[in-house]
């Protein structure tokens, strides 16, 4: 499976394995501290998207095949079995970057990626700012979290393009107003008054609407919580470049664990609100009811891409808290524990302040 030539990229000066530097935007040798421009003949911004139905058929034919990725470290010679869903990492013996290359019959390989732009040092700075802005975190966490080190990970994402043709039935509502009379008691006497109330007349509606979707982004790996990954947006996908092993060197690359078809089912959920908005606009009127919708998904295309993350975590009271940094923009998202003592202090201070204000007004 492996192509040793593609995997091996020694430093021209000292022979040590080079890795990609986010700060330099080039290959970098940690041993002699020099950057080298990577070859660009295979790197373009022309990203090819694949036919969804055709790819599903090919995967169905290969459904019974299995895969185990075994690669060799060209720095120390160790033969390494990579864990499930990992196709690039560091050698566990000498810490050199390793990239398993070649094509798998079962796995779809990524065609594009966003290179790391945020360095580990910049990620750590963003992380410290994020920590310092969380006042309600237990004080013990600050020291513990700061001792952890980030590691760079390329996570896989599906993107989907498609056209939809939606046939619907529903109702169009048009507002009208009527005068309603009622009685109230004033000084022991009944008085008749009136008010205007809004009502709705409903009319049947039916039609056909079209929508076009481009680059719907769906996480293809459940390694990290969806709420953290989704909160790292936006990603500037216009900066995608074609996949090349040089970009991966020194980082961990994870393969997808969410199948292509499952990813498209999630994409359908993303499409639904826009489709319904289009239907409501087509129905018109003041308000709308959508009763039935039949959606035909057409011209479906997809690509598998890699997005760069810096990952960190710490344990507190036997629970792990994860932090992710968007390595393109520096956006930080994470989970954290809450300090009951600090929250209680704020509540008590708020109650004291409210009591003081109330006492002042009652006194004067």
Buried (B, 14 or more C-beta within 10 A) or exposed (E): EBEEEBBBBEBEEEEBBBBBBBBEBBBBBBEEEBBBEBEEEEBEEEBEBBEBEEBBEEBEEEEEEEEEBEBBBBBEEBEBEBEEBBBBBBBEEBBBBBBBBBEBEEBBEBBBBBBBBBBBEBBBBBBBEBBEEBEBBBEEBEEEBEEBEBBBBBBBBBBBBBEBEBBBBBBBBEEEEEEEEEEEEEEEEEEEEEEEEEEBEBEEBEEEBEBEBEBBBBBBBEBBBEEBBEBBEEBEBEEBBBBBBBBBBBBBBBBBBBBBEBBBEBBBEEBBEEBBEBBBEBBEBEEBBBEEBEBEBEEBBBBBBBBBBBBBBBEBEEEEBBBBBBBBBBBBBBBBBEBEEBEEEEEEEEEEEEEEEEEEEEEE
